């Protein structure tokens, strides 16, 4: 009898339509669940955390086309109410045979706008889909991408506290997009970690390796309720080689050879073996607009992971995800 395939978890994937990118001519702008599963199968990845795209029908289509965040004239009143429901419909009703046991949804949220209504919508979704989820858990965390929403992550401590209350009630971690770009006041990695320090009873995963900011990575290492993922790793390494302001400057940057993304991932895994989660950021392992072309494939990202030594590979592609997101059936081996 053949031995079972190893568990390899991709903790960072978008499913759906990114209307803001589509309306402005940027790429990528969509991904379907079957497409993601097929790419994962060919690349040796077995399990996936998935969540909607960032812009949503609670935003004005005209505003999205102009690259602005406006709500007047939007098709929906509650941020992500439509998108979160659509995702759960795909996972549990449209493709249950393909998704069962290997797809773990997360719900998207905005920490600033209509937060009471968002929390009410999340509770409704939870109650409706709980009978379909493993052990009554229809989703496994909340995802925040506050840069594109222009909503400060610190709003979680004020307007967004009701979302923290919901996460606490359901024992859900928060996966949060991070930035170090000086002109981004909404998603600074240091602000995310300030929130995590203020809310020690909730688990946080900071996306994009804290943009390689060494001080923030060390803060993650010191916090018992914090982890980080390496989503869109290859294109971030290329940004580091170019000294882009979208990653940490050299004086604050984690020390590694950024011309070799597989070496950077290995160094991060060795330095933070209990804190790093692997994620591809599919389909945003690439980004293209009129001025910028950053390109890597899902297979490129997976090959970078699979080059890790076996012990580190199991930790960053299984054990840490299972602990942070409490994924059923994927508990770490003793």
C-alpha positions in Angstrom: 0.0 0.0 0.0 1.3 3.4 -0.9 2.1 5.7 2.0 -0.2 8.8 2.3 1.0 12.0 0.7 2.7 14.4 3.1 0.6 17.2 4.5 1.6 20.6 3.0 -0.5 23.6 4.0 -0.7 26.8 2.0 -2.0 29.3 4.6 -2.6 32.3 2.3 -4.9 32.1 -0.8 -7.5 34.4 -2.3 -10.6 33.1 -4.2 -13.0 35.2 -6.1 -12.9 38.4 -8.2 -10.7 41.4 -7.4 -12.9 44.1 -9.0 -10.6 47.0 -8.2 -7.8 45.4 -10.2 -10.1 44.3 -13.0 -11.6 47.8 -13.4 -8.1 49.5 -13.3 -6.5 47.0 -15.7 -4.2 45.3 -13.2 -3.4 41.6 -12.9 -4.2 39.2 -11.4 -7.9 39.8 -10.8 -9.5 36.4 -10.2 -9.0 32.9 -9.0 -11.5 30.0 -8.7 -11.4 27.3 -6.0 -10.9 24.5 -8.6 -8.1 26.4 -10.2 -6.3 26.7 -6.9 -6.8 23.0 -6.0 -5.5 21.9 -9.4 -2.4 24.1 -9.1 -1.8 22.8 -5.6 -2.1 19.2 -6.8 0.6 19.6 -9.4 2.9 21.4 -7.0 2.7 19.0 -4.1 0.5 21.1 -1.8 -2.3 19.3 -0.1 -4.3 21.8 2.1 -5.3 25.4 1.7 -6.6 28.3 3.8 -8.7 30.5 1.5 -10.5 33.8 1.8 -12.1 36.3 -0.6 -10.4 39.1 -2.6 -9.9 42.5 -1.0 -12.3 44.9 -2.7 -15.9 44.1 -2.1 -19.4 45.1 -3.2 -19.8 47.4 -0.2 -17.5 49.8 -2.2 -18.5 52.0 -5.1 -17.6 50.5 -8.5 -16.9 54.0 -9.7 -14.6 54.6 -6.8 -12.8 51.3 -7.4 -12.2 52.2 -11.1 -10.7 55.5 -9.9 -8.5 53.8 -7.3 -10.5 55.4 -4.4 -12.3 53.9 -1.4 -15.9 55.2 -1.5 -19.1 53.6 -0.3 -21.8 55.8 -1.8 -23.8 53.9 -4.5 -22.3 50.5 -3.6 -24.3 47.4 -4.3 -24.1 46.1 -0.7 -24.3 47.9 2.6 -22.1 45.6 4.7 -18.4 45.0 3.9 -17.7 41.4 2.8 -21.2 40.1 3.6 -21.6 39.0 -0.1 -18.0 37.8 -0.5 -17.8 35.8 2.7 -21.1 34.1 1.9 -20.0 33.4 -1.7 -16.8 31.8 -0.5 -18.6 29.5 2.0 -21.1 28.5 -0.7 -18.3 27.5 -3.0 -16.5 25.5 -0.3 -19.5 23.7 1.2 -22.2 23.6 -1.5 -20.6 24.0 -5.0 -17.5 21.9 -4.5 -17.9 19.9 -1.3 -16.3 16.8 -2.7 -13.1 18.5 -3.8 -12.8 20.8 -0.7 -13.7 18.4 2.1 -10.9 17.9 4.5 -8.4 20.1 2.6 -9.9 23.6 2.3 -10.2 25.8 5.4 -12.1 29.1 4.8 -11.3 32.4 6.5 -13.7 35.4 6.5 -12.6 38.8 5.4 -13.3 41.9 7.5 -12.8 45.7 7.6 -11.7 47.0 11.0 -13.2 50.5 10.4 -16.5 50.5 8.6 -19.9 49.1 9.7 -18.2 46.8 12.2 -21.4 46.0 14.2 -23.1 45.0 11.0 -20.1 42.9 9.9 -20.1 41.1 13.2 -23.8 40.4 12.9 -23.3 39.1 9.4 -20.5 36.8 10.5 -22.6 35.4 13.3 -25.4 34.6 10.8 -22.9 32.9 8.5 -21.4 30.9 11.3 -24.8 29.6 12.4 -26.0 28.8 8.9 -22.8 27.0 7.8 -21.8 25.4 11.1 -23.6 22.1 10.3 -21.4 21.8 7.1 -18.1 22.6 8.8 -15.7 20.1 10.4 -16.7 20.0 14.1 -19.1 22.8 13.6 -16.4 25.3 12.5 -17.4 26.8 9.1 -14.4 29.1 9.0 -11.1 29.2 10.8 -10.0 32.8 11.1 -10.5 36.4 10.1 -8.4 38.0 7.3 -7.6 41.8 7.1 -6.0 43.6 4.2 -6.2 47.2 5.4 -3.9 48.9 2.9 -6.3 48.6 0.0 -9.3 49.5 2.2 -7.4 52.5 3.7 -8.5 51.4 7.1 -5.9 51.5 9.9 -5.4 48.2 11.6 -5.3 50.0 14.9 -9.1 50.5 14.4 -9.4 47.0 15.8 -8.9 48.5 19.2 -11.7 51.0 18.7 -14.4 50.6 16.0 -13.3 47.1 15.2 -13.3 45.8 18.8 -16.6 44.0 18.0 -14.7 41.9 15.5 -12.2 41.0 18.1 -15.1 40.0 20.4 -16.4 37.7 17.7 -13.0 36.2 17.1 -12.7 35.6 20.8 -16.1 33.9 21.1 -15.2 31.5 18.2 -11.5 31.0 19.1 -10.4 32.4 15.7 -7.0 33.8 14.8 -6.4 36.9 12.7 -4.3 36.8 9.5 -3.2 40.4 8.7 -1.6 41.9 5.6 1.5 43.9 6.6 3.5 46.8 5.2 6.6 48.8 6.0 6.1 51.2 3.1 6.4 54.7 4.7 3.4 56.1 2.8 1.1 53.2 4.1 -0.3 54.3 7.5 -2.9 51.5 7.5 -1.1 48.2 7.8 2.3 48.8 9.4 3.7 45.6 10.7 4.7 47.3 13.9 1.1 48.5 14.4 -0.2 44.9 13.9 2.2 43.7 16.6 1.1 46.5 18.9 -2.5 45.2 18.6 -1.3 41.7 19.2 0.4 42.8 22.4 -2.8 44.6 23.5 -4.9 41.5 22.8 -2.8 38.6 24.2 -5.7 36.2 24.3 -6.1 36.2 20.5 -3.7 34.6 17.9 -2.2 36.7 15.1 -0.4 35.8 11.9 1.4 38.7 10.2 1.6 38.2 6.5 4.5 38.7 4.0 7.3 38.0 6.5 6.8 41.4 8.1 8.4 42.6 4.8 11.7 41.2 6.1 11.8 43.8 8.9 14.2 42.2 11.5 12.8 44.1 14.5 9.2 43.1 13.7 10.3 39.4 13.2 12.0 39.5 16.5 8.8 40.9 18.1 6.8 38.0 16.5 9.3 35.6 18.0 8.9 37.1 21.5 5.1 37.1 21.4 3.4 33.8 22.4 0.3 34.7 20.4 2.0 35.7 17.1 3.2 34.0 14.0 4.1 35.2 10.5 3.7 33.9 7.0 6.0 34.2 3.9 3.2 34.8 1.3 4.4 36.2 -2.1 7.9 35.3 -1.0 9.7 35.3 -4.3 8.5 38.7 -5.5 9.3 40.2 -2.1 12.8 38.9 -2.4 13.1 40.6 -5.8 11.8 43.8 -4.2 14.6 43.5 -1.6 17.2 43.1 -4.3 16.0 46.4 -5.8 15.9 48.1 -2.3 12.2 48.9 -2.8 10.6 50.9 -0.1 7.9 48.1 0.0 10.3 45.9 2.0 12.5 46.8 5.0 15.5 49.0 4.3 19.0 47.3 4.5 19.6 48.5 8.0 16.5 46.8 9.3 16.3 43.9 6.9 16.7 40.3 8.0 20.1 39.1 6.9 20.1 36.7 4.0 20.9 36.4 0.2 17.8 37.9 -1.4 19.0 36.9 -4.9 18.3 33.3 -3.8 14.7 33.1 -2.5 15.1 29.5 -1.4 18.1 30.5 0.8 16.0 33.3 2.3 13.2 30.9 3.1 15.6 28.4 4.6 17.2 31.2 6.8 13.8 32.4 8.0 12.7 28.9 8.8 16.0 28.2 10.7 15.8 31.5 12.6 12.1 31.2 13.5 11.2 27.5 13.3 8.1 27.7 15.5 6.8 31.0 14.0 6.9 30.7 10.2 3.9 29.5 8.1 4.3 28.9 4.4 1.8 30.7 2.1 1.8 31.5 -1.6 -0.6 34.5 -1.6 -2.1 32.9 -4.7 -2.9 34.4 -7.2 -0.7 37.3 -5.9 2.5 35.5 -6.1 2.6 37.8 -9.2 1.6 41.4 -9.7 1.4 43.4 -13.0 0.2 46.9 -13.7 1.1 49.6 -16.2 4.4 50.4 -14.4 5.4 47.3 -12.6 5.8 43.6 -13.5 6.6 41.1 -10.7 6.2 37.5 -11.8 6.5 34.2 -10.1 4.3 31.1 -10.5 2.6 28.9 -7.9 5.0 26.2 -8.7 7.9 28.5 -8.1 6.7 29.3 -4.6 6.0 25.6 -3.8 9.5 24.6 -5.1 11.0 27.1 -2.8 9.2 25.5 0.1 9.9 21.9 -0.9 13.7 22.7 -1.0 13.7 23.0 2.8 15.2 20.3 5.0 12.6 17.8 6.1 12.3 18.8 9.7 11.9 22.5 8.9 9.5 21.7 6.0 7.1 19.9 8.3 7.1 22.7 10.8 6.5 25.6 8.3 4.1 23.7 6.0 2.1 21.7 8.6 2.8 22.1 12.3 2.8 25.9 12.7 -0.4 26.3 10.6 -2.1 23.6 12.6 -1.2 25.3 15.8 -2.0 28.9 14.8 -5.3 28.1 13.0 -6.2 24.9 15.0 -6.9 22.9 11.8 -8.7 19.7 12.4 -6.9 16.5 11.4 -3.6 18.2 10.9 -2.3 18.3 14.4 1.5 18.2 14.6 3.1 14.9 15.3 4.5 14.5 18.9 
